[in-house]
Amino acid sequence: MFVLDRYALLSVAASVTTMALKAAGYWQTGSVGLLADALESSVNLMAGILLLLALRGARKPADQRHAYGHGKLECVAAAAEGLLVVAAAVGIVLAAWERLHSPVALESLGKGLGFVFLATAVNLVVAMVLLAAGRRHRSLALEADARHLFTDVISSVGLAVALGLMVWEPAWWMIDPLVALGLAVHIAWSGADVVRRAIHGLLDAALDDEELRAIDETLRQAGVEYHDLRTRRAGRQRFVDFHLVLPGGMSVQESHALCSHLEEAICRRLPDTQTVIHVEPCEGEAEGVLPNRRMA
C-alpha cells in the first residue's frame, strides 16, 4: 500500500471513532453543541474518503490526455473538503438557531464531557500525524485534512468548556446553542481558507520563496546565466522552466549535457521536480566559456 494511503485510512478511522463518540454524547445529553461536533466529524469522514480517492488518483502516471500527470486532483479534493466544511457550518447554524427558539433540558452532561475529551484526544493525535506527513510529502490534500481535524479539536475544546459551565450551572442552557453558533463561524472560516488555498493551487501559483531561492542557488552554483524563470505546482509535483543563455559556439551535445546536469541538480534539491530548459545563444561570449553571472 502506498504510504499516503495509510494516512488517509488513519483519517477515516479517526473520523469514524470520533463521530461515534460524539453521537453517543449527543444521545446522552441532547446538547446541540455535541450534535454540531458530531456533524463536523461526519464531514471529516466524507473528507477522509475523498482524500483517499484523491491521493490514489493523483499518483497515476501521465498519459496522452494528461501529459503533466494528475497531481491537481489533490487540489480538487482539498477544495471539495473545504466546501463540505462550510456546508457543515450552515447545518450547525440551523440546528443552533432552532435550539435557541425551542430550548431542551440537557441531561448527563458529565458523561457528555467525557465523550468530548476522548474524541478530542483522538483527533489531536491524528491531526498532528497527518500534518507532519503532509509537510514531509508535500501533499496539500493531506495538510488540508490535518487542518480540518485541528479545527475539530478547537471546536471540541470550546464545547468542553461550555459543557463544563453547564454542569456547574444548568440554568445557563443558552450557552449550548451560542457555543454551537460560535463553532459554526470558526468552522466556516476554516473551510473557506482550505478552498482559497486549493484554488491557489489550481491557478498554477508559483512555488514559495524558499523553493525559488533553492532553484536560484542551484543555478548560481553551476555558474550559468538564466532568465524568465517560471514555476508551478500540481499536488506534490513541481514544474520549473527557464531560459538558459549559453555561448553561441557550444555544441548541441555539450548544451544537452549541461541542461541534464542542471535538471538533476534541481531535482536533488527539490525532489519531484520536472524542469524544462530553453537554450538561447549568447554570441558576445567567448566560444566555449560559460557565463558566470545571472540575469535578473
C-alpha atoms as one frame of an Amber mdcrd trajectory, in Angstrom:
protein
   0.000   0.000   0.000   1.261   3.462  -0.901   2.434   5.325   2.208   0.000
   8.264   1.836  -2.937   5.832   1.623  -2.160   4.734   5.161  -2.507   8.285
   6.419  -5.816   8.666   4.579  -7.076   5.428   6.143  -5.929   6.702   9.543
  -8.015   9.843   8.961 -11.061   7.739   8.073 -10.631   5.562  11.173 -10.283
   8.617  13.410 -13.408  10.183  11.910 -15.466   7.032  12.452 -14.273   6.812
  16.065 -14.888  10.464  16.945 -18.240  10.541  15.168 -19.391   7.547  17.217
 -18.169   9.136  20.466 -19.853  12.478  19.786 -23.081  10.853  18.613 -23.174
   8.842  21.827 -22.606  12.055  23.773 -25.469  13.749  21.926 -27.890  10.913
  22.672 -26.856  11.032  26.320 -27.215  14.798  26.732 -29.336  16.260  23.947
 -26.730  19.029  23.550 -26.936  20.821  20.209 -23.270  21.657  20.665 -22.428
  17.964  20.674 -24.702  17.481  17.667 -22.738  20.194  15.869 -19.468  18.495
  16.759 -20.816  15.128  15.581 -21.899  16.686  12.273 -18.382  18.022  11.774
 -16.972  14.549  12.388 -19.321  13.134   9.733 -17.868  15.717   7.331 -14.392
  14.577   8.440 -15.356  11.045   7.445 -16.517  12.095   3.980 -13.395  14.235
   3.597 -11.153  11.319   4.617 -12.728   9.068   1.991 -12.375  11.846  -0.585
  -8.729  12.264   0.442  -8.021   8.566  -0.097  -9.567   8.635  -3.570  -7.691
  11.836  -4.482  -4.310  10.536  -3.335  -4.751   7.371  -5.363  -5.837   9.328
  -8.430  -3.104  11.983  -8.109  -0.268   9.489  -8.335  -1.479   7.974 -11.602
   1.248   8.379 -14.220   0.960  10.913 -17.019  -0.945   9.754 -20.082  -1.798
  11.081 -23.534  -4.646  13.270 -22.269  -2.903  14.325 -19.057   0.704  14.867
 -20.090   1.536  16.681 -16.835   0.100  13.958 -14.601  -2.895  14.030 -12.257
  -1.403  15.914  -9.289  -4.092  18.605  -9.289  -6.610  16.041  -8.076  -5.234
  16.846  -4.610  -6.249  20.488  -5.064  -9.705  19.437  -6.262 -10.088  17.181
  -3.214  -8.965  19.973  -0.885 -11.491  22.375  -2.439 -14.285  19.823  -2.099
 -13.319  19.216   1.521 -13.413  22.932   2.247 -16.900  23.194   0.741 -18.043
  20.259   2.900 -16.748  22.078   5.970 -18.717  25.215   5.031 -21.838  23.097
   4.450 -21.440  21.550   7.905 -21.190  25.031   9.406 -24.500  26.002   7.785
 -26.147  22.888   9.248 -24.821  23.748  12.695 -26.208  27.298  12.470 -29.659
  25.953  11.603 -29.621  23.474  14.498 -28.390  26.103  16.983 -30.991  28.640
  15.810 -33.744  26.068  16.312 -32.477  25.288  19.821 -32.491  28.984  20.767
 -36.168  29.175  19.881 -37.083  25.768  21.327 -34.963  25.084  24.458 -34.485
  21.473  25.543 -33.388  20.353  29.004 -29.920  18.784  28.909 -29.083  15.591
  30.787 -25.987  13.617  31.799 -23.628  16.475  30.917 -20.776  14.831  32.806
 -20.931  11.778  30.531 -21.130  14.052  27.507 -17.999  15.833  28.679 -16.177
  12.511  28.884 -17.114  11.651  25.296 -15.840  15.051  24.146 -12.473  14.559
  25.873 -11.998  11.131  24.261 -12.902  12.411  20.785 -10.628  15.438  21.187
  -7.659  13.279  22.153  -8.141  11.041  19.104  -8.424  13.985  16.711  -5.433
  15.811  18.194  -3.074  12.852  17.819  -4.218  12.020  14.285  -4.109  15.680
  13.171  -0.501  16.026  14.342   0.469  12.852  12.483  -1.277  13.948   9.266
   0.143  17.490   9.338   3.703  16.191   9.750   3.164  13.683   6.927   1.605
  16.326   4.663   4.574  18.642   5.086   7.069  15.812   4.670   5.437  14.517
   1.480   4.321  17.979   0.228   0.684  16.866  -0.013  -1.841  19.736   0.009
  -4.762  17.325   0.433  -3.135  15.667   3.458  -2.364  19.055   5.026  -5.933
  20.214   4.392  -7.284  17.118   6.132  -4.948  17.681   9.085  -6.016  21.309
   9.459  -9.616  20.207   9.245  -9.029  17.854  12.169  -7.275  20.629  14.114
 -10.399  22.730  13.568 -12.412  19.885  15.048 -10.062  19.821  18.046 -10.529
  23.559  18.666 -14.286  23.164  18.317 -14.325  20.310  20.813 -12.265  22.271
  23.341 -14.747  25.137  23.148 -17.606  22.683  23.527 -15.957  21.066  26.551
 -15.702  24.463  28.248 -19.390  25.114  27.541 -20.465  21.724  28.883 -18.333
  22.268  31.959 -20.080  25.596  32.644 -23.480  23.978  32.240 -22.525  21.158
  34.615 -21.681  23.850  37.152 -24.839  25.891  36.456 -27.583  24.034  34.495
 -29.694  27.224  34.225 -27.176  28.568  31.702 -28.708  26.458  28.924 -28.266
  29.240  26.335 -24.507  28.629  26.396 -25.084  25.444  24.401 -26.630  26.967
  21.212 -24.463  30.084  21.474 -21.299  27.964  21.550 -22.643  25.986  18.596
 -23.076  29.245  16.653 -19.545  30.323  17.546 -18.184  26.961  16.422 -20.089
  27.284  13.152 -18.410  30.625  12.393 -14.973  29.181  13.173 -15.637  26.070
  11.084 -16.894  28.128   8.115 -13.785  30.332   8.251 -11.536  27.266   8.257
 -13.396  25.720   5.312 -13.167  28.930   3.306  -9.403  29.074   3.916  -8.978
  25.497   2.638 -10.970  26.391  -0.504  -8.829  29.506  -1.019  -5.585  27.516
  -0.835  -6.953  24.855  -3.185  -7.968  27.471  -5.771  -4.489  28.989  -5.401
  -3.029  25.615  -6.421  -5.448  25.152  -9.323  -4.468  28.551 -10.727  -0.813
  27.482 -11.134   0.598  29.730  -8.422   4.406  29.924  -8.295   6.454  27.917
  -5.821   7.060  29.577  -2.469  10.010  31.879  -1.802  12.124  29.205  -0.133
  11.819  26.900  -3.135  12.573  29.736  -5.550  15.715  30.549  -3.574  16.754
  26.895  -3.771  16.450  26.974  -7.570  18.369  30.242  -7.816  21.168  28.958
  -5.565  21.456  25.753  -7.600  21.821  27.672 -10.863  24.238  30.214  -9.381
  26.421  27.420  -8.028  26.539  25.995 -11.573  27.741  29.424 -12.809  25.100
  29.818 -15.510  23.099  32.765 -16.781  19.306  32.417 -16.913  16.105  34.443
 -17.110  12.304  34.107 -17.450  12.057  31.579 -14.612   8.530  30.181 -14.241
   7.320  27.670 -11.668   4.103  25.981 -10.623   2.881  23.075  -8.529   0.402
  20.259  -9.119  -0.098  18.349  -5.883   3.325  17.068  -4.842   4.781  17.589
  -8.327   6.754  20.768  -9.106   7.247  22.198 -12.592  10.099  24.594 -13.471
  11.093  26.183 -16.757  13.540  28.946 -17.682  15.725  30.305 -20.474  19.409
  29.364 -20.274  21.968  31.605 -22.016  24.972  29.710 -23.454  27.880  30.599
 -25.744  26.840  30.513 -29.390  29.658  28.165 -30.289  28.748  25.462 -27.764
  27.797  22.166 -29.426  24.369  20.595 -29.096  25.906  17.679 -27.194  27.607
  19.993 -24.701  24.480  22.105 -24.126  22.369  18.961 -23.704  24.805  17.579
 -21.129  24.732  20.866 -19.205  20.928  21.012 -19.244  20.723  17.423 -17.982
  23.161  18.299 -15.193  21.057  21.329 -14.167  17.820  19.329 -14.231  19.350
  16.647 -11.999  20.784  19.270  -9.621  17.401  20.983  -9.230  15.663  17.644
  -8.694  18.187  16.694  -5.990  17.491  19.989  -4.224  13.722  19.839  -4.792
  12.531  16.235  -5.316   9.651  15.511  -7.712  10.560  18.494  -9.903  10.254
  18.432 -13.684  12.452  21.052 -15.349  12.249  22.316 -18.926  15.117  24.470
 -20.206  15.058  26.666 -23.302  18.599  27.315 -24.571  19.485  30.717 -26.035
  22.826  31.629 -27.681  24.953  34.472 -26.373  27.120  35.479 -29.303  29.068
  38.049 -27.290  30.615  35.426 -25.025  33.869  33.724 -25.869  33.281  30.406
 -27.513  33.166  27.504 -25.079  33.262  29.729 -21.983  30.221  29.691 -19.688
  28.878  32.995 -18.371  29.235  33.359 -14.607  26.544  35.894 -13.916  22.788
  35.630 -13.519  20.299  37.899 -15.261  17.626  39.431 -13.048
